[in-house]
Amino acid sequence: MSLAPGSALAVADAVCRGRRRVSDVVAEALERIAARDSAINAVVTVDPDDSLRQAAAVERRLAAGERPALAGVPVVVKDAVWVAGWRVTQGSRLFADFVAPRDNVAVARLRAAGAVVVGMANMSEFGCKGVTSNPLHGTTRHPLDPELTPGGSSGGCASALGADLVPLALGTDGGGSARRPAAHAGVVGFKPSGGILANGPGFPGGGSLTSVLAPMARSVADVAALFAALLGGDPADPLSVALPAMRDAGAPRIAFAPRLGLDVPVDADVAAAVAGAAARLAEAGYTVVDAEPDWPDGASERALMPLQWDGVARLHGEAWRRDPALFDPYIADQIGRGLAQPAADVAAARAMAAAVARAADLFFARHDLVVGPTTPCVAWRHDRLGPAEIDGRPVDDRAHAVFTPFLNHALASAISIPCGVDRRGLPIGLQIAGPRFADRRVLALAGDAERLLAA
């Protein structure tokens, strides 16, 4: 296996061979954060003493003969996932002083694999906005241009990776929160199938099959290594399950869906890059056919938003009633909408989500995998909720998010990998997705696509 310099796997290999000391690797990551993060505000909490204690613990394990898969690899964790003894805020002033009493099982598995937590990554408040900014920690900037946003809500993770602060990040993805920022920042973001990465203990309201922990890195190989370290159910998450073994099903039937069955605008540079990636797969011998999912009438990202409004209102409605000014105005508006909307609207959105999941199941019965754009646009100004136009057409502030949420409601496996840049040099993402439990097949195609596009 060829290891890219600076990759997570290269770091672990060098550590396990005795060529690097874990304490040096971690100290260098902390120095990079201290030197570079002020320009992008991707990492909002560090605890150098704790990180170096973690490094020393890994060095003792190595001295005892252990060779953990991610030995010494620095990782940032989204500021929503519990890390014992660390401040974890969800980007909210409500939790500005909260210190996690225990590790999330995923963090415990990171530690078992030898990784070292070096920071908490910024996010939108409660993960409910498509740009990464909040009243507590401020705005995260794009790693290539500080005037732009990496998107959200796992934008801190994406920018930390894009700025080469760390090799690995652990985000979350409830509607594209890891895939879209990864696409904008030119890195890799993976949304595993619902339930196969145990997620808990943590904040109330975290139990869901649609919102998942999301491995992020600069390469598919590193994402796959992080995924392997986190994989499996656990009693801490009653919804979690084991990933079934992958049967030998032969070469995958791949659908190319340039608009994922939706009547939405896509920027010309994005469309061209994604079509070019699909063509490279076909040239390499994959069976690729033009096919789009047939979604139910009225299906849209907007039609599902009452579910998010209802959830955030149930969790934080009482605090909002006491002081709406505590919240990001955009999140406060969602809470207000959630409290005001009739139960019938929530029921209709829930029925639409179920219909979307059924449509995805029918599509994946005919096609093993689908490829298309992760987002219809590249990154935009950080002070806007979304681009004003896509492909020359005026759009609303959620038009950038159209290609990811349906896959969450289908409990599907999906990944975003870089597939080119636009005329300004801004990254474009290719989304590869399959049905629930097709994770290994999605990762395998993503790895092949990554190699083909780099050739």
Phi, psi and omega in degrees: 000129177273130183251126178291138177303135178082356178286163178300317181293325177293320178298312181298321179297314180296322179294312183294333178274000179080013181274340177226147173266138182300318182299325178290317179300315182291317179299321179294321177296317178297323177294320178297317178299314181297324185277326191248338191287339181300335181282337185236341178056049179272327185248118190258343178219132171229155174219081185305322181297315179294318180299320179289329172296318176301317180300317180296322178296320178293321179297324177294321178295320177296319179296333179275002175103357178287153175224075182296149187297329181242036186306119173078006185279122177288141181220142169255148184241133179304142187285041174228350186256126185296129170236116188306129177082358181254150172290128179228118196243348189057023181066025187236140175293341175297331185242026185301331183247013182286133175242124184295129181281340184215163171283137160303147181302328178294321178292320176301321178289325173301313180298318180299327179279358176095359179288159183234122177285124180243357179181161173256133187264141183295159183205167169285157184302123181060014180070027189247029180212147184275008169233156184261094174204153179198160182292340183277311188249351179087202191257133171270134182258161179291140183292340180262339183205109185293351175280350185251166176256148169279000189086194182197174011264352179271039184291330176297318177298313183295317180291324177298321177289314182296331178272003178063035175283323182215160177276336186226151174216148176246108178254194171226160182214106178252352179191019184119010187297338175259320184293316183292312175300323177300316179299315183291327184267355179078032178235190185248130177230129187241125172258103179292168175303146179303125172097350187270350170247110180300139185225099179164164353290165181186199182292150176303145180089000182281343183287109182198148173271342181277330178258123189230158168293144189227109174295138180223144181195188178262358178213158178295321181299318179291320176299317180297323178293319177294317177303315181298324180290331184265347193295139171125154176282172180197146178301339177296341178231096184299340180274352186282149183222166175278145175284121180299154176297143180275121177281156179283100185256009180078192182294138183287147171271116187251128173263135171259115184239089187294344174229015178049035177077014183246144178271079185224153178284148176226130179301144186300319181294322177295312181301318182293318181295318182291318177297322177296322178295318178297322179295323178296321177297317179296318179297331180279358176108358176287148173276111182235124179236151175284120180200138180239145175298151177255093184280157178296155178305134178084000181291130177197163176300321180297324182295340180265349185300329177304334177292318178293316180299318180296317182296313182290329177291320179297322183282321192232012181299320181294319177295324178296319179297324181288320183200088179300335183291348176294337191260156164308130182306324179293322179286322176301320178297320178296318179298315178300318177298318181296321179289330185270336188288144179290155179302330180297326179293320179293318179297320179295319178294322178295320178294322177296319178299319178294321179293322176298317179298319178296319179296321177295319178300317179296319179296316182284349171289336180260336184225133182288320184220159176229141175238147180182189180287143172287317178224156180275003186209169173266184183297152182232182183299141185291343182267012177240149178287339178191171178292149179287330182223149169228126184054037177079002181254132175299138183224163176276179190283000176247007183295337179287346191255011195289334191266001184248322191295325182302326181290330174294316181290338174275358183059027187284169172259132183208147181221150171245130175234153177295141179223019178140187179224160176275185185294344176265358181089013180273139187295151177236141182250141172258125177263131175239128185221156175213177181292173177304135178079009175269023189302315183293325178291320176298314179296322180296314179294321179299319178297317178296315180298319179301316180292318180296319182286338179275346185288000000 
